[in-house]
Amino acid sequence: MRVKVNVTKDVLERSKMCGMSDFHKNIPTNCAVSIAIIDLFPNAWVETRYCYLLGESRSSYNNCGAYDAVQLPEFVSRFIEEFDESSQEQRISMSPFSFEIEVPEYVISKIGIGQVYKVLSESRTLELVMLKETTI
C-alpha cells in the first residue's frame, strides 16, 4: 500500500521545537516527518534515512523476518538534515512538501486494514495513493 505523506505548514509549526529544550529527548518522534505520520503510526520514529513505522528498532524482526522500516526518499533525508540544523524561525518558514512511502504488509497487518483506511480517510497529512491501471 502506497501512502502519501504531507508535511504541511501546520506540521512545520508543530515540530519547530524538535531537538530544543524539553523536546530534545524525543527527536525521532517529534520531527516534522514523524508528526506528519503519527495519525496512522503513533509509535513511529524517524532517523535521517529510515522511518520505523511501528517504533521497532533496526534489529526488531518478527518471527517471519518482517520489518517495519521504510527507506525515505533522498530529498526527505536532505530535508531532515537541513531541518535539524535550522532555527525555529527557519523551520516554520520552510516550504511544505509531500512524499510517498510503501507501507509493508507486515505493518498493515499489525494495524489492521480497516483501521488503516479509517485513519487515511480522516487524516490531514496522509493520503492513500491510488495506482492507475495500465492497459496493455
C-alpha positions as CSV (number, residue, x, y, z in Angstrom):
1,M,0.0,0.0,0.0
2,R,1.4,3.4,-1.0
3,V,0.7,6.3,1.3
4,K,1.4,10.0,0.5
5,V,2.8,11.9,3.5
6,N,2.2,15.7,3.5
7,V,4.5,17.8,5.6
8,T,2.2,20.8,5.9
9,K,2.8,24.3,7.3
10,D,0.9,23.2,10.4
11,V,3.3,20.2,10.8
12,L,6.3,22.5,10.4
13,E,4.9,24.8,13.1
14,R,4.2,21.9,15.5
15,S,7.7,20.4,15.0
16,K,9.7,23.7,15.3
17,M,10.9,22.8,18.8
18,C,12.3,19.4,17.8
19,G,15.7,18.9,19.5
20,M,15.4,22.1,21.5
21,S,14.6,22.5,25.2
22,D,12.4,19.7,26.7
23,F,11.8,18.3,23.2
24,H,15.4,17.2,22.9
25,K,14.8,13.7,24.4
26,N,12.3,12.7,21.7
27,I,13.9,13.9,18.5
28,P,13.0,10.8,16.4
29,T,9.3,11.2,17.4
30,N,8.7,14.9,17.2
31,C,10.4,15.9,14.0
32,A,8.3,17.1,11.1
33,V,8.2,13.7,9.3
34,S,7.2,11.9,12.5
35,I,4.4,14.4,13.2
36,A,3.1,14.1,9.7
37,I,2.6,10.3,10.0
38,I,1.6,10.0,13.7
39,D,-2.1,9.7,13.0
40,L,-1.6,6.3,11.4
41,F,1.7,5.2,13.0
42,P,1.6,6.6,16.6
43,N,4.8,4.8,17.7
44,A,6.8,5.8,14.6
45,W,10.2,7.3,14.8
46,V,12.4,8.8,12.2
47,E,16.1,8.9,11.6
48,T,17.8,10.5,8.6
49,R,17.4,7.7,6.1
50,Y,14.6,5.5,7.6
51,C,11.2,5.7,9.2
52,Y,10.3,2.9,11.6
53,L,6.5,2.8,11.3
54,L,5.8,0.7,14.4
55,G,8.6,2.1,16.5
56,E,10.6,-1.1,16.2
57,S,14.3,-0.9,16.2
58,R,16.7,-1.8,13.4
59,S,17.2,-5.2,15.0
60,S,13.4,-5.9,15.5
61,Y,12.2,-8.5,13.2
62,N,9.1,-10.6,13.8
63,N,9.3,-14.4,13.6
64,C,8.7,-14.3,9.9
65,G,11.5,-11.9,9.2
66,A,9.2,-8.9,8.6
67,Y,10.3,-5.4,9.2
68,D,8.6,-2.1,9.9
69,A,11.2,0.2,8.4
70,V,10.8,2.1,5.2
71,Q,13.6,4.0,3.4
72,L,12.9,7.6,3.0
73,P,13.4,9.3,-0.4
74,E,16.8,11.1,-0.7
75,F,15.2,14.6,-0.8
76,V,13.4,13.8,2.6
77,S,16.7,12.8,4.1
78,R,18.2,16.1,2.9
79,F,15.2,17.9,4.4
80,I,15.8,16.2,7.8
81,E,19.4,17.2,7.8
82,E,18.5,20.8,6.9
83,F,15.7,20.8,9.5
84,D,18.0,19.6,12.2
85,E,20.4,22.4,11.6
86,S,17.8,25.1,11.4
87,S,16.4,27.5,14.0
88,Q,12.7,27.6,15.0
89,E,12.1,30.6,12.7
90,Q,13.8,28.9,9.8
91,R,11.8,25.7,10.3
92,I,8.4,27.3,10.2
93,S,9.4,29.2,7.0
94,M,10.4,26.0,5.2
95,S,8.2,25.0,2.3
96,P,5.6,22.3,2.8
97,F,6.3,19.1,0.7
98,S,4.9,15.6,0.1
99,F,6.4,12.3,-0.5
100,E,5.3,8.7,-0.8
101,I,6.2,5.6,1.1
102,E,5.4,1.9,0.5
103,V,3.9,0.6,3.8
104,P,5.0,-3.0,4.3
105,E,2.2,-5.7,4.5
106,Y,3.6,-6.6,8.0
107,V,2.8,-3.1,9.2
108,I,-0.7,-3.1,7.7
109,S,-1.4,-6.5,9.3
110,K,-0.3,-5.2,12.7
111,I,-2.6,-2.1,12.4
112,G,-5.5,-3.7,10.7
113,I,-6.6,-2.8,7.2
114,G,-9.9,-1.3,8.5
115,Q,-8.1,1.0,10.8
116,V,-5.6,2.0,8.1
117,Y,-8.5,3.1,5.8
118,K,-10.3,4.9,8.6
119,V,-7.2,6.9,9.6
120,L,-6.3,7.7,5.9
121,S,-9.9,8.9,5.3
122,E,-9.7,11.3,8.3
123,S,-6.1,12.5,8.2
124,R,-5.0,15.9,7.1
125,T,-1.4,14.8,6.5
126,L,-1.8,11.3,5.0
127,E,-3.5,10.0,1.8
128,L,-3.9,6.7,0.1
129,V,-2.1,6.7,-3.3
130,M,-4.4,5.1,-5.8
131,L,-2.4,3.3,-8.5
132,K,-3.6,3.9,-12.0
133,E,-4.5,0.8,-14.0
134,T,-2.5,0.4,-17.1
135,T,-3.8,-1.2,-20.3
136,I,-1.7,-3.5,-22.3
